[in-house]
Amino acid sequence: MEKILIVGCQNTMDNVCIACSRCMVAFNRREGAFSRYKDQDAELIGILNCGGCPGVSVVTRLAQMACWNEKNGEKATKIHIAACILDHCPEKETIIEKIKAKTAIEVIEGAHEYKPEGLFA
């Protein structure tokens, strides 16, 4: 079974994308980058933020998550980088490279494709 962890932008997660519902809905519906799990047994085990600009504590936060979940056997098998990092973060390449360098987990760039076009039009 795939165990999915999503990493997003702390500022966006706290102030804009309240409850990260778009990522969760996309995962549950197997849409966007989660379509790869359409015919697989997969579950979302967490949504983690980068730790703040410029992503200085993303590796520490990943290590904490691993330690906290070690005893219950929950270990991420895939890490998805959320749209809030991919679309808006000037440090996205650094964050992604840190995650790839420090974990042995496949990193997938993408989560949902839900854009609020014309929200206030």
N, C-alpha and C positions, 0 to 999 in steps of 0.2 A: 504494500500500500504506500502511495506517495503521501508524504507529510509536508505540507506547504507552509512556508513562512513568507510573509510580505514585509518588505522594508520600504518605509515611506519617509517623507520630509516631516520633521517635528513641527515646524511652523505651520505648514499646511494642515497637518493632522489635528493640531490643537485649535487652529483659528479659522480654517476655511471648510475643510471636508469633515465636519463633525461626525463622529462615529465610524468614519471610513466605510460607510454603507455601500458606496459604489464598488469598492474592491470586494466586499463580501457578497453583494448581489451578483457580480460578475462571476465570482468563484462558484457560488451555488448554482448558477445557470450554466456554468461552463462556457462562458462567452469571453471574447477578447483573447488575451494570452492564456487564459485558463481552458480554452477549447481543446487543448492538447490532452486534457484529462477526461474528455467527454465519455469515453468508453473504459475508464479506469476507476479503480477504487482509490479515492484520494480524499484527504481531509485537510482543512485549514487548522493549523496548530497555533498560529499567532500572527499578529500584526505589530511590528516593531518600528519605532521611529529611529531616525539616524543619530539622535542624541543632540541635535542642534548644529547650527552652522559653525564650521564647514564640515560637518560629519565627523568631528574629531573622536567621538566615542562610539561609533557604530560597531567597531570590533569588540570593544568592551561589553556593549549591550548584547551582542551575539553570544559572547562567552557566558554572560550571566544567564541568558535564556537557556543555553545548553546545560549549565550547572543546575539551574532550578528544575529542569525537566528530566535530568539524568535518571533520577530514582523512579520516575513513573514511565520510563521507556519511550518518551516522546522526543524524537530527534528529527529535525528537518532533513528532508531528502532533496528539496528544491527551495531556492530562495528567489522570489519574484521581486523585482524592483518596480515600485509603483509609479504611476504616471506623474504624480506630484514631484518626484525626483527627475524622471526622464524629461519632462516638459519644461521644468522651471528652475532647476538647481544648477548654478554655475559650477558646482563641485561634483556633479554626477559621475564624471569619469574617475575621479579620485576615490569616491565612495565605492563605486563598483570594483575598482582595482583592489582596494583594501579588503573587501569581502572575498574576492577571488583568491587573493594572496594568503589570507589567514584561515579560510575554511576549505574543507574538501567537499563542499556542497555545490552542485550545479547552480549557477546564477542565470536567471532568465530575465531579460529586460522587457518588462511589460506586465500589465495587470488588466484593467478595463479600458474600454474605448469610449466611455460615456463622457461626452463633452456637453456642458450646458450652453449650447449655442442660443443666442438671443434671449438669455434668461431675463434681462431687464429691458428688453426692447418693447 
